[in-house]
């Protein structure tokens, strides 16, 4: 995850998303991600300080999953 995070940040990508199973081991290294409970788990990490999701809805194109 550190590599993905750093690569995205260096490429100017504003957010990265992660969807995985509830008890997946990868979830132990998600510092800085926002956790949204649903039937699936969506983790969002803004990579810009001025980008806040707040209470806005998050849209993820199903083709990106």
N, C-alpha and C positions, 0 to 999 in steps of 0.2 A: 504494500500500500504506500509506503514511503516513496518508492520510485514513481508510482503512478501519480501521486500527489505532486511531487516535485516536477515531473515532466509536464503535467497539466499547467501548473503555475508558470513554468518557464515559457510555455507556448501561448500564454495569455488566455487560457480557458478560465471562464468565470465560475463554473460549478462542476463538481463531479457527483455522480449518483451511484449508489450501490443498493442492489436488491438481492437479498439472500434469505436462506432459511433461518428460522428463529434462533436456533442454538449453534449456528455455524461458528467454527473457531475464529474466522476472520473478524468477527464482531469484537474481539478483545483488543483490536488495534485501531479503533475508529475515533480517536481523539479529535474533537472539533466538528464531528458530524451531528446534524440535527436528526433526532429519532422521531418518526411519525408512525404510530401504531395503526395497523390495518390488518386485513387478512394476509397481506404480505408486508414486509418491513422495507420501508424506503428510507435510506440514509442520504442526507444532502450535506455537502460541505461547500459553502461559499468560499471562493479563493480571493475575493476582493473585500477589503474592509468596508467599502461604501455600499456593498450589496447586502440588503437585509430582506429576508422572506417574510418576516412578521407573521401575520395571520392570513396572508394571501394563499390562494390555492396553488398547488404545484402541478403543472402539466408535464407529463412524460409521454411522448409519442410511443405507442405500443411497439412500433417497428424498432425503436431503440433498445427495447428490452431483449 
